[in-house]
Amino acid sequence: MGDDYTLMVLALPVYWFLLMIPVAMRQFRIFHPSEPSIKGNGLSDPLTGTTVPGAPNPVTFNQNPRGAIAKIIEDVDNPDSAYIRRAQAAHDNGWEGFILFISAVTAVSLANADPQFCNTCSAIILIGRFFYNIAYAVGTTPATSFLRSATFAFQFFALSAMWIKAIYDVVN
């Protein structure tokens, strides 16, 4: 594997970073709810020193974060539960795609496929993942749902192209 594959290999940690965007979006909404509710104890915001009403107590939240997130998601009275659920789903979906992306990068590298083509496919996947995360988390309209599906399709075709290129180069 030569220097031409550098961009494609560096795309792996970038993809991992993009996986964390929905987590950050979810955590921000949990600790900065859109509508203060009486269910939270309030949270002192370290940046401003003000209390954020309705936010969970960070000490009890951190004792069982997955359980606390599950409670927030299941709370139909919480206006943020759908947003938090979508952000979590974008994160989970990203991990599923990350495994496929790692294997495609490995396959094209071992097959000595054209690095410029593979780097382009990697860039398409990374750009698509960024927009997919945002569209998934905020996707409450048909337009954002379409954007999510379109970005997924671009990622899928780029990933498929990497696999087809690897198989073609091994066979020929």
N, C-alpha and C positions, 0 to 999 in steps of 0.2 A: 504494500500500500504506500503510494508515494504522496508527495505534497499536494497533488491535485485533489486528494480526498479530504483535505483538512476541513473545508467548509462543511462537508457532509458529516464528518465525525464530530465537529464542534456543534452541529445541530442537535446532537443528543442532549447535552446539558441545557441548551436553550429550550428544547422541548420540555424537559423536566421543569424548568423555571415557569414555562407557560402553564404547566399543570397546576402550579401553585396560585395562579391568578384567581380561579374560582374560590379557592380556600380563603384567600385574602378578602374577596368580595363577600363571602359568607360570614366571615368573622367580623368584618366591619359592620354588616347589617345586624348581627346578633348584639354587638355591644353599642351600636348606635341605631336603635330601632326608628323606623319611619314615624310611628305613632307611639308615644309613651303610653304604657299600660300600667295598671296597678299590680300586675303579677310580679314584676321585677323589684329588687330591693334598691335599685339605683346603683350607679357606678361612677366613681370619681374619675373624670377624664384627666389623665396625666398631662396632656398637652395644654389644656385650658384651666384645669383645676375646678371645673364646674361638674355638677352631678348630672348624669344622663339618666332621666327617669325611665323606668321600664327595662333597663338593661339588666342582665343577670349579674349576680354577685360573682366576681371572677374567682374567688377562692372556692366556692361550692361548684362553680362551673368546671374548674380545672380538676376537681376530684374525679369526675366522670364525664369528660367532654362529649363522648359519643352518646351517652345516655341523655345528657342535657340537650344536645342538638336534636336527638330523636323526639324529646318532649316538645321542643319548639316547633318542629316540623308537624307533629301530630296535633298541635293546638290550632284548631280551625278559627278561633277567635283572634289569633295573632295575624295581623295583616302581612307580616313579613315571612310567614311560614312557606308560602309558595315560592318566593324568591330564594329563600335559603335552600329549599328542596331542589330547585333548578340549578343553583350553584353547585350543590353537592353532586347532582347528576352529571354536570359538565366535568367535574373533577374525576368522578368514577369512570366516565366515558373516555376521558383523556388517558387514564392508566391502561385501559383496554387497547387504545390506539398506540400507546407508547411501546408496548410489547411488539406489535406488528412493525412499528417503525424501526426499532432496534434490529429486529430480524432482517428487515429489508436492507438496512445499511450494511449489516454484516454480509448478507448474500451478495450484494453488488460489489462490495469490497473484495470478497473472496473470488468472485467471478471476473475481476479486473474489467468491469464494465466502464463505459465512457464516463469519466468523472464529471465532466461538465454537464452532461444530461442528468446524472444523479444528483449533483449539487442543485440544479434547477428544481428537480422534483422535491428535494429536501426543503428548499426555500418556499415552494408552494405549500408544502405541508405545514411549515411553521407559521406562515402568514394566515393560512386557513385555520389553524388551531387557535390563534389569537382571536380572530373574529368569531369563531365558533363559540369560544368561551363566553364572550360578551353577549352574543345573540342568544345563547342558551339561557344565561342567567336573567336577562331582561326580557326574554321573549314571551310577551303576553299578547302580541298582535299577530295577525297573519303575515305581515311584512317581515317581522323579526323571525317568525317560524320559517318562512321561506329562505331568509338569509342563512339561518342555521343549517337548513337542508342543503342549500347551495354550497356553503363552505365545506360541509361534510363531503359532498360529492367531489369537489375539487381535491380534497385530501385523499379520498378513496381512489380517484383516478391516478393521482400522482404516485401513491403507494403501489397501486397495481402496476403502473408503468415501471417502477423500480424492480418489482418482482419479475415481470415479463422480460425486462432487459437482462436481469441476472440469469434467468433460465435460458434465454436465447444465447447469451454469450458462453454459457457452459456447454450447451449442445453444439454450437458451431465452433 
